[in-house]
């Protein structure tokens, strides 16, 4: 356990090694990493940073300079952020870094969906608790208590377009409040009642609105905010500053409300329909594929940031079909495999420092956070990573073949097994436990066998 002084010293060491505060455009953090947007990445010293006690790895990905710290990253960030000072003149004047199309898409998707994850996790665990209470007859599924529990959890998914709109607008640097308000237009009770009535709706008796309920949808609001960002820029350019505050919001609501219900929303709903067809096709014809691929290849995907582009597919499938079989099962199998691989290394090694890192990191990985053990143990030693990929793939194969899916989004560690209780059945719950046992056993055996070759003097 580090003290505040330790974090202050580490922050003071990190700052000059990323080029100083004048080189920092932006700094924030996720569960395990400090994420810098730097004016000039060539000024950062990767090797010197990785040599610091407390820094596990440095990653350059999608225009973001990532310093892997571990689960105590928030404590370090709290003392580092004031030192950064919001960047200096050099940062403000720095030209935008050119990114490839794949990097741009992943960066956009990650920036839109990552801020929503805590809400989805909370709702997911609430759904799991509700399912457990029903299974153990603590509450009746016909009771008011059950109904209240249900809307507590479902609110996140029902109002998902509002949250996506807000986060996407922040990413696109347009007004997030206006974007959330436009999403509210698409979900207004009056519009919902018009859709339910099924009678043709025409704006000014001229513009037809397609009768679509956008609650819980994903693609429509993404398209709407993409267009709204451009509309806002045009309005801000041509409307005088003196009346900007009044007329930009008014015209934004009028223009985007009309486009959302007449054009963009229906197009998004059409595309979302084909996405649902794709999800159903995978579930019926290739249910094994996503879980195997994620279970086996999630670690390298995490290293290159590609998981940020895949994980939202699980959220979209959840919004469309009520369950996720694309990302969740493979992810939890991979995380358990990584944790087990590290724990086997802890048993085999005679290096006391490595044993400590492998033990603590292995336990953390079993709880769903793998970066500390990935960069601290499995990747440097290589053979535990190979074993974890084999074990995760085997567990994912079983989960896929049995069409195992989770009914809510949440963590991807051992507590996540509760997310597989739903639809008045325990089948997915039992199957994910079997999948995790397969992942753990295969990983442990392969790690131990490989350690005999790569660490013959240990154990």
Backbone torsions as a table, in degrees:
resi	resn	phi	psi	omega
1	UNK	NA	121.2	-179.0
2	UNK	-85.6	151.7	176.4
3	UNK	-92.9	171.1	178.5
4	UNK	-61.9	-35.5	177.8
5	UNK	-62.8	-40.3	177.9
6	UNK	-60.2	-43.9	179.8
7	UNK	-65.6	-37.9	178.8
8	UNK	-64.0	-41.4	179.0
9	UNK	-66.3	-42.8	-179.8
10	UNK	-65.9	-41.0	178.5
11	UNK	-61.9	-41.7	179.6
12	UNK	-65.2	-30.5	177.9
13	UNK	-77.2	-36.8	-176.9
14	UNK	-69.6	-42.1	-171.9
15	UNK	-53.2	-53.1	179.9
16	UNK	-67.4	-24.6	-177.5
17	UNK	-79.3	-9.9	171.9
18	UNK	-103.1	11.8	176.8
19	UNK	101.3	6.0	-179.8
20	UNK	84.7	165.8	-175.7
21	UNK	-63.8	-28.0	179.7
22	UNK	-70.1	-13.1	179.8
23	UNK	-95.9	-2.5	-174.9
24	UNK	-99.1	116.0	173.9
25	UNK	-80.1	-41.2	-176.5
26	UNK	-157.0	146.3	173.3
27	UNK	-139.8	134.5	175.8
28	UNK	-150.5	-174.5	-179.4
29	UNK	-146.4	156.6	171.6
30	UNK	-109.8	-149.0	-176.7
31	UNK	-69.9	-29.0	-174.5
32	UNK	-136.0	-7.3	-171.6
33	UNK	-125.5	142.6	163.1
34	UNK	-81.4	132.9	-177.9
35	UNK	-120.4	115.0	-179.0
36	UNK	-107.5	137.7	162.9
37	UNK	-103.4	112.0	-173.2
38	UNK	-103.4	146.0	175.8
39	UNK	-65.7	-38.7	-179.6
40	UNK	-142.9	103.5	-177.3
41	UNK	-67.1	-20.1	-179.6
42	UNK	-67.3	-17.4	179.6
43	UNK	-80.9	-11.4	-179.9
44	UNK	-84.8	142.2	-177.3
45	UNK	-108.9	95.9	-176.7
46	UNK	-58.7	-49.6	-174.5
47	UNK	-64.2	-42.0	179.8
48	UNK	-65.6	-38.1	178.2
49	UNK	-64.9	-45.8	-177.9
50	UNK	-67.4	-19.7	178.5
51	UNK	-80.1	-13.4	-178.7
52	UNK	-71.0	141.3	174.9
53	UNK	-73.6	113.4	-176.5
54	UNK	120.3	-15.1	176.7
55	UNK	-106.2	124.8	-176.1
56	UNK	-93.4	-34.5	-174.8
57	UNK	-166.6	155.1	173.1
58	UNK	-120.6	133.1	-177.8
59	UNK	-130.7	132.5	172.5
60	UNK	-106.9	115.4	-176.0
61	UNK	-152.9	133.1	173.3
62	UNK	53.9	35.8	178.5
63	UNK	75.7	9.7	179.5
64	UNK	-116.3	128.1	178.4
65	UNK	-92.0	111.3	-171.0
66	UNK	-108.6	127.8	177.3
67	UNK	-113.3	110.8	-176.2
68	UNK	-79.7	120.2	-177.0
69	UNK	-108.8	-50.4	-174.9
70	UNK	129.9	-168.4	-173.9
71	UNK	-71.1	-11.4	177.4
72	UNK	-95.4	21.0	-176.8
73	UNK	-61.5	-33.8	-178.6
74	UNK	-63.5	-37.2	178.8
75	UNK	-66.1	-39.9	177.7
76	UNK	-67.9	-42.2	-179.1
77	UNK	-59.9	-36.6	-177.5
78	UNK	-60.2	-33.0	179.1
79	UNK	-95.7	-21.0	-179.6
80	UNK	-79.1	-39.8	-174.6
81	UNK	-56.5	-45.4	178.9
82	UNK	-61.8	-28.9	179.6
83	UNK	-71.4	-25.4	-176.1
84	UNK	-73.8	-31.2	173.8
85	UNK	65.4	17.8	176.7
86	UNK	75.9	12.1	179.0
87	UNK	83.2	161.7	-177.6
88	UNK	-114.3	-162.4	-177.1
89	UNK	-64.3	-39.5	-179.6
90	UNK	-61.6	-38.1	178.8
91	UNK	-68.2	-40.9	-177.8
92	UNK	-65.7	-32.2	-176.4
93	UNK	-93.5	-1.5	-175.3
94	UNK	-67.1	135.8	177.7
95	UNK	-70.1	150.1	179.2
96	UNK	-66.2	137.5	-179.5
97	UNK	-73.4	136.3	178.4
98	UNK	-74.3	132.3	-179.0
99	UNK	-123.1	148.3	175.2
100	UNK	-72.2	163.4	-177.6
101	UNK	-60.0	-39.2	179.7
102	UNK	-64.9	-43.5	178.9
103	UNK	-62.4	-41.0	-180.0
104	UNK	-62.7	-45.1	-178.8
105	UNK	-63.9	-47.1	-179.2
106	UNK	-63.1	-42.0	179.2
107	UNK	-62.1	-41.7	179.6
108	UNK	-65.7	-48.4	-179.0
109	UNK	-62.5	-45.7	180.0
110	UNK	-62.2	-45.5	-179.1
111	UNK	-64.1	-28.9	-180.0
112	UNK	-80.6	-41.3	-171.1
113	UNK	-96.2	-31.4	-175.8
114	UNK	-57.6	-41.3	-179.5
115	UNK	-64.4	-19.1	-177.3
116	UNK	-84.5	-17.1	-172.6
117	UNK	-54.7	-43.7	179.5
118	UNK	-58.0	-40.9	179.1
119	UNK	-65.7	-42.3	178.8
120	UNK	-64.8	-39.0	179.0
121	UNK	-64.6	-44.9	179.0
122	UNK	-61.3	-44.7	178.5
123	UNK	-64.7	-38.8	-179.8
124	UNK	-63.2	-45.7	-179.9
125	UNK	-67.6	-32.6	175.9
126	UNK	-65.6	-40.4	176.0
127	UNK	-62.1	-41.3	179.7
128	UNK	-64.3	-42.6	177.7
129	UNK	-61.5	-42.7	179.5
130	UNK	-61.6	-42.9	179.2
131	UNK	-62.8	-40.7	178.2
132	UNK	-63.9	-42.3	179.8
133	UNK	-62.3	-35.9	177.5
134	UNK	-70.6	-44.3	-178.7
135	UNK	-59.4	-39.7	-178.5
136	UNK	-94.0	16.0	175.0
137	UNK	58.3	29.0	176.9
138	UNK	-78.4	-29.9	174.2
139	UNK	-135.7	155.5	179.3
140	UNK	-95.8	133.2	-178.0
141	UNK	-65.9	-10.9	177.7
142	UNK	-99.5	2.3	-174.7
143	UNK	-86.8	165.0	176.0
144	UNK	-66.6	-35.4	179.0
145	UNK	-58.8	-43.6	178.0
146	UNK	-62.6	-43.3	-179.6
147	UNK	-62.1	-39.6	179.4
148	UNK	-68.4	-46.1	174.9
149	UNK	-52.3	-45.1	-174.6
150	UNK	-63.6	-45.1	-178.0
151	UNK	-77.1	-23.2	170.7
152	UNK	-57.5	-46.6	-177.6
153	UNK	-78.1	-39.4	-174.9
154	UNK	-74.2	-18.3	-177.1
155	UNK	-56.3	-40.6	-179.6
156	UNK	-60.4	-43.9	-177.7
157	UNK	-74.7	-36.5	178.9
158	UNK	-63.1	-45.1	-177.9
159	UNK	-95.0	19.8	178.8
160	UNK	-53.4	-40.9	178.2
161	UNK	-57.9	-35.1	179.7
162	UNK	-65.9	-44.8	-179.1
163	UNK	-67.7	-40.9	177.1
164	UNK	-62.3	-43.4	-179.9
165	UNK	-58.9	-45.5	-178.6
166	UNK	-62.2	-49.1	-176.5
167	UNK	-69.3	-39.2	178.8
168	UNK	-64.8	-40.4	179.4
169	UNK	-63.4	-39.2	175.9
170	UNK	-61.5	-40.9	-179.9
171	UNK	-65.5	-39.1	-177.1
172	UNK	-88.3	-0.7	177.4
173	UNK	62.5	38.3	167.7
174	UNK	-112.9	-178.6	-172.4
175	UNK	-74.1	112.1	-176.1
176	UNK	-68.4	-29.8	179.0
177	UNK	-68.5	-42.2	177.6
178	UNK	-65.1	-38.8	179.0
179	UNK	-63.7	-43.8	178.0
180	UNK	-63.5	-36.9	179.2
181	UNK	-66.0	-39.2	177.3
182	UNK	-64.4	-39.6	174.4
183	UNK	-60.4	-37.5	176.8
184	UNK	-63.3	-35.8	175.7
185	UNK	-58.9	-43.5	-177.7
186	UNK	-68.6	-17.0	-176.3
187	UNK	-117.8	12.0	-176.2
188	UNK	-62.9	140.3	-179.4
189	UNK	-54.6	-34.3	178.7
190	UNK	-64.5	-42.2	177.5
191	UNK	-65.6	-40.5	179.0
192	UNK	-60.9	-40.2	179.5
193	UNK	-69.0	-34.9	176.0
194	UNK	-64.3	-41.4	177.3
195	UNK	-62.4	-43.7	-179.9
196	UNK	-64.3	-34.1	-179.7
197	UNK	-68.3	-30.2	176.5
198	UNK	76.5	10.1	179.4
199	UNK	-91.4	144.6	-179.3
200	UNK	-54.2	139.9	179.4
201	UNK	-120.6	127.3	178.5
202	UNK	-129.7	130.9	178.6
203	UNK	-86.3	127.4	-173.4
204	UNK	56.1	28.3	-179.2
205	UNK	57.5	20.0	-174.0
206	UNK	-131.7	-47.7	-173.7
207	UNK	-92.0	115.8	-178.9
208	UNK	-77.4	136.7	174.2
209	UNK	-106.2	129.2	177.3
210	UNK	-72.9	135.9	-176.4
211	UNK	-81.2	90.5	-177.9
212	UNK	-132.0	133.2	173.8
213	UNK	-89.1	116.2	-174.6
214	UNK	-94.8	3.6	178.6
215	UNK	-61.0	129.8	177.2
216	UNK	76.6	5.6	-179.7
217	UNK	-88.3	166.2	-175.1
218	UNK	-123.6	-55.5	-173.9
219	UNK	-60.8	-44.6	-177.9
220	UNK	-55.8	-46.7	-176.5
221	UNK	-70.8	-30.7	176.5
222	UNK	-61.6	-45.1	178.3
223	UNK	-64.1	-42.4	-177.5
224	UNK	-60.8	-47.0	-177.1
225	UNK	-71.1	-32.0	174.5
226	UNK	-57.7	-42.3	179.0
227	UNK	-75.6	-39.6	-178.4
228	UNK	-60.1	-36.3	178.9
229	UNK	-58.0	-40.5	179.8
230	UNK	-73.5	-38.9	179.2
231	UNK	-62.6	-43.3	179.3
232	UNK	-61.2	-42.3	179.9
233	UNK	-60.6	-42.6	179.2
234	UNK	-64.7	-44.9	-179.2
235	UNK	-63.6	-42.7	179.6
236	UNK	-66.9	-27.3	179.9
237	UNK	-74.2	-38.1	-171.1
238	UNK	-101.2	-19.8	-179.6
239	UNK	-89.8	128.2	-178.0
240	UNK	-57.1	145.5	-177.7
241	UNK	-58.0	-32.1	-176.3
242	UNK	-61.5	-31.8	-178.2
243	UNK	-117.9	10.5	-176.6
244	UNK	-58.0	-44.1	-174.8
245	UNK	-62.0	-28.9	-177.8
246	UNK	-89.6	-49.8	-169.0
247	UNK	-83.1	-29.2	178.9
248	UNK	-64.9	-49.5	176.7
249	UNK	-61.6	-42.2	-178.5
250	UNK	-60.3	-48.9	-178.6
251	UNK	-70.2	-32.3	176.7
252	UNK	-61.7	-45.8	179.5
253	UNK	-64.1	-42.7	-177.4
254	UNK	-66.9	-47.0	-177.6
255	UNK	-70.8	-50.1	-174.0
256	UNK	-75.3	-32.3	175.4
257	UNK	-61.8	-42.3	178.8
258	UNK	-67.2	-48.4	179.9
259	UNK	-63.3	-37.6	-177.8
260	UNK	-63.4	-46.1	-174.8
261	UNK	-86.0	-21.3	-177.5
262	UNK	-98.8	-33.7	-170.8
263	UNK	-127.9	-63.5	-169.2
264	UNK	-68.9	-42.6	178.5
265	UNK	-60.2	-50.2	177.3
266	UNK	-59.7	-38.2	177.7
267	UNK	-64.1	-45.6	178.6
268	UNK	-61.8	-39.3	178.2
269	UNK	-64.8	-37.9	177.4
270	UNK	-63.3	-48.0	178.6
271	UNK	-64.3	-39.0	177.9
272	UNK	-62.7	-33.1	176.6
273	UNK	-63.1	-41.9	177.9
274	UNK	-69.3	-31.5	175.9
275	UNK	-64.9	-40.3	176.9
276	UNK	-63.4	-39.9	177.5
277	UNK	-61.5	-41.5	178.2
278	UNK	-62.7	-44.5	179.0
279	UNK	-61.6	-44.3	179.6
280	UNK	-64.1	-38.8	178.4
281	UNK	-61.0	-45.6	178.5
282	UNK	-61.2	-43.0	-177.3
283	UNK	-63.0	-35.8	-175.4
284	UNK	-89.4	-42.6	-169.8
285	UNK	-103.4	-23.1	-177.7
286	UNK	-146.5	48.4	-175.9
287	UNK	-62.3	-23.6	-178.0
288	UNK	-76.2	-27.3	-168.4
289	UNK	-64.0	-54.2	-177.4
290	UNK	-59.9	-43.3	-177.3
291	UNK	-66.0	-37.1	178.3
292	UNK	-67.3	-47.7	-177.2
293	UNK	-63.9	-45.0	179.1
294	UNK	-69.0	-42.8	-179.3
295	UNK	-60.2	-38.4	-176.8
296	UNK	-86.2	-40.2	-168.2
297	UNK	-109.9	9.7	178.6
298	UNK	-60.8	-41.7	-179.6
299	UNK	-56.3	-50.8	176.9
300	UNK	-66.0	-29.1	176.3
301	UNK	-63.8	-40.5	177.9
302	UNK	-64.4	-40.4	-179.0
303	UNK	-60.8	-36.0	-177.6
304	UNK	-101.0	3.7	177.9
305	UNK	76.8	8.5	-176.7
306	UNK	-71.1	-23.4	-179.2
307	UNK	-63.0	-24.9	178.8
308	UNK	-66.8	-23.4	178.0
309	UNK	-88.9	-17.3	-177.0
310	UNK	-98.2	-40.3	-176.5
311	UNK	-53.7	-40.7	179.1
312	UNK	-61.7	-20.7	175.4
313	UNK	-61.7	-35.3	176.5
314	UNK	-65.0	-39.7	177.5
315	UNK	-63.7	-43.3	179.4
316	UNK	-64.1	-42.0	178.5
317	UNK	-63.9	-38.9	178.0
318	UNK	-62.0	-42.6	179.6
319	UNK	-65.7	-36.2	-176.9
320	UNK	-82.0	-45.5	-170.0
321	UNK	-113.8	-11.9	179.3
322	UNK	89.7	5.0	177.4
323	UNK	-154.2	164.1	179.2
324	UNK	-125.4	115.6	174.5
325	UNK	-115.5	0.3	-175.4
326	UNK	-87.0	-48.0	-172.9
327	UNK	-110.3	-43.7	-171.3
328	UNK	-57.1	-56.1	-175.8
329	UNK	-60.0	-46.5	179.4
330	UNK	-64.5	-37.3	-178.3
331	UNK	-64.4	-46.0	-178.0
332	UNK	-69.1	-34.5	175.7
333	UNK	-64.1	-42.3	179.4
334	UNK	-64.4	-43.8	-178.3
335	UNK	-64.6	-42.5	178.5
336	UNK	-64.4	-39.9	179.2
337	UNK	-61.7	-42.8	179.4
338	UNK	-64.5	-40.4	178.5
339	UNK	-63.8	-42.6	-180.0
340	UNK	-66.0	-42.7	179.0
341	UNK	-57.0	-43.3	-179.6
342	UNK	-67.2	-38.6	179.8
343	UNK	-66.7	-34.9	175.0
344	UNK	-65.3	-41.0	176.2
345	UNK	-60.0	-39.8	179.4
346	UNK	-60.4	-35.2	178.4
347	UNK	-73.8	-37.6	-173.5
348	UNK	-80.9	-32.1	-171.7
349	UNK	-80.6	152.8	173.2
350	UNK	-104.8	-1.0	178.0
351	UNK	-79.4	110.7	-173.8
352	UNK	-63.1	-38.1	-179.9
353	UNK	-67.3	-43.5	178.5
354	UNK	-63.9	-39.3	179.3
355	UNK	-60.7	-40.4	179.8
356	UNK	-65.7	-45.2	179.7
357	UNK	-64.5	-43.1	-178.1
358	UNK	-67.0	-37.3	-179.7
359	UNK	-68.8	-52.1	-178.5
360	UNK	-66.1	-42.0	179.5
361	UNK	-67.3	-36.3	178.6
362	UNK	-64.2	-42.4	178.5
363	UNK	-65.7	-42.1	177.9
364	UNK	-61.5	-40.1	178.8
365	UNK	-64.1	-38.4	176.9
366	UNK	-62.2	-25.0	177.3
367	UNK	-87.6	-4.9	172.6
368	UNK	115.0	-1.8	179.6
369	UNK	-115.2	109.8	-168.9
370	UNK	-104.4	-15.0	-172.8
371	UNK	-57.2	-42.0	179.5
372	UNK	-57.6	-43.3	-178.3
373	UNK	-79.7	-29.3	178.3
374	UNK	-63.1	-49.5	-176.3
375	UNK	-87.2	-21.5	-177.9
376	UNK	-90.8	-25.4	-174.8
377	UNK	-132.2	-62.6	-167.8
378	UNK	-65.3	-44.7	-179.9
379	UNK	-70.6	-47.1	178.9
380	UNK	-60.2	-37.4	-177.9
381	UNK	-88.1	-14.1	173.9
382	UNK	68.6	-55.4	-173.9
383	UNK	-65.1	-33.2	175.4
384	UNK	-65.3	-33.2	178.7
385	UNK	-66.2	-43.6	178.0
386	UNK	-60.9	-44.8	179.7
387	UNK	-62.8	-41.8	-179.9
388	UNK	-65.2	-37.4	178.4
389	UNK	-67.0	-38.7	177.1
390	UNK	-66.3	-47.7	-179.8
391	UNK	-64.3	-42.8	178.4
392	UNK	-63.2	-38.6	177.9
393	UNK	-65.8	-39.5	179.8
394	UNK	-66.7	-44.7	176.9
395	UNK	-63.3	-41.3	178.1
396	UNK	-62.9	-35.9	178.7
397	UNK	-61.9	-45.5	178.3
398	UNK	-63.1	-45.4	-179.8
399	UNK	-60.3	-40.0	-179.8
400	UNK	-69.0	-45.0	-178.6
401	UNK	-64.1	-30.4	179.2
402	UNK	-92.2	7.4	179.0
403	UNK	52.6	46.0	178.6
404	UNK	-77.9	134.1	177.4
405	UNK	-145.5	158.8	178.8
406	UNK	-100.0	148.7	-175.0
407	UNK	-98.5	-0.3	177.7
408	UNK	-154.2	157.4	-179.4
409	UNK	-95.3	137.1	179.3
410	UNK	-169.1	-151.1	-179.5
411	UNK	-66.8	166.4	-179.9
412	UNK	-123.4	44.5	174.1
413	UNK	-122.2	-162.6	-178.6
414	UNK	-55.6	-39.3	178.2
415	UNK	-61.0	-19.0	-176.6
416	UNK	-69.2	-14.2	-179.4
417	UNK	-61.0	-25.6	179.1
418	UNK	-66.9	-23.6	-179.0
419	UNK	-72.0	-9.4	-177.9
420	UNK	-96.0	9.3	173.7
421	UNK	-96.8	122.3	-179.4
422	UNK	176.8	175.1	-179.4
423	UNK	55.4	31.2	179.0
424	UNK	56.3	33.9	177.5
425	UNK	-143.9	150.5	177.2
426	UNK	-104.9	6.1	-173.8
427	UNK	-58.8	-48.5	-179.1
428	UNK	-65.2	-34.2	178.1
429	UNK	-62.6	-48.3	179.4
430	UNK	-64.2	-40.5	-177.0
431	UNK	-68.7	-35.9	-179.9
432	UNK	-71.4	-32.5	175.8
433	UNK	-64.4	-43.1	177.3
434	UNK	-62.3	-42.4	179.3
435	UNK	-60.7	-40.2	-179.6
436	UNK	-70.4	-37.0	175.9
437	UNK	-63.3	-42.8	177.1
438	UNK	-60.1	-46.4	179.2
439	UNK	-58.6	-45.6	-176.5
440	UNK	-67.0	-46.3	-176.7
441	UNK	-66.6	-48.5	-179.5
442	UNK	-60.9	-44.4	180.0
443	UNK	-62.3	-45.3	-178.5
444	UNK	-61.5	-44.1	-179.0
445	UNK	-65.5	-47.9	-177.7
446	UNK	-65.2	-41.4	179.1
447	UNK	-61.6	-44.5	-179.3
448	UNK	-63.8	-44.8	-179.5
449	UNK	-63.1	-45.1	180.0
450	UNK	-66.4	-32.9	-180.0
451	UNK	-64.9	-27.8	177.5
452	UNK	-64.4	-29.0	179.2
453	UNK	-87.5	-45.3	-172.4
454	UNK	-89.0	-18.0	176.1
455	UNK	-133.1	60.9	-173.9
456	UNK	-64.3	-22.6	-177.6
457	UNK	-90.6	-4.5	-175.8
458	UNK	-102.7	162.4	174.3
459	UNK	92.7	NA	NA
